[in-house]
Amino acid sequence: PAFGEVNQLGGVFVNGRPLPNAIRLRIVELAQLGIRPCDISRQLRVSHGCVSKILARYNETGSILPGAIGGSKPRVTTPTVVKHIRTYKQRDPGIFAWEIRDRLLADGVCDKYNVPSVSSISRILRNKIGNLAQQGHYDSYKQHQPTPQPALPYNHIYSYPSPITAAAAKVPTPPGVPAIPGSVAMPRTWPSSHSVTDILGIRSITDQ
C-alpha cells in the first residue's frame, strides 16, 4: 500500500494520485457557496493550487472528475444533454441556467459527477441554442410584418390652395380696380376689360 504524505496544511495526500471525488465535490460545493479558494484550502487542508485547478476544471468542463493522464477531457455536454437543455428552454424561455442544471439532475439526465456547470449551460444556450432561437424569432418577425405598400406618386390633379390667390388676398386693391375674392379660383384665361370696338377705336386713333 502507498503511504501518503503530509502537505504544509497538515493534509494527507498521495503523490501522483488525484484527490478522492468526495473531497473534489466538497471543494466545488464550498466555492458555490461563495467561499474563497484560499479559505477552502485551509478548511479542507488541500493545497491552494489543487483547489484552483479543480475549480478551473469544473468551470471549463462541468465535471469534478480528474482528467486521465495523457488522455482527453471527459465530455459532459453530450448531444443528449444539449437536446434536453434545448427542450427545457423551448418549454420555458425564461428559465435560468442554474434551473436547467437542477432539472438535468432531477430528470436523471446527469448525476452530480458529470452534470454541466452553470457557466457551461450558459455557453450552450448562447452558442448552440441562442442562434437557433434568434433565427426563429427573426422568421416569426418577418411573417408578422405587413407587406409594405408602394409610395403614392405625386398627383398634380389634387387641388391645393393657390399661392397666387393667397398672395393676392393680402395685397391691397388699388382704387378703381374691382377686387377679386380670395376664395374664387383664378381662371386660366383672363377676360379683357376692353371690347373689340374699343381696341379698334384706340388703334384708329393711333393710326391717325
ABEGO torsion letter per residue (X at the ends): XBBBBBBAAGBBBBBGBBBBAAAAAAAAAAAAAGBBAAAAAAAAGBBAAAAAAAAAAAAAAGBABBBBBGBBBBBABBAAAAAAAAAAAAABAABBAAAAAAAAAAAGABBAAABBBAAAAAAAAAAAAAAAAAAAAAAAAAAABBBBBBBBBBBAABBBBBAAAAAAAABBBBBGBBBBBAABBBBABBBBABBAAAAAAAAAAAAX
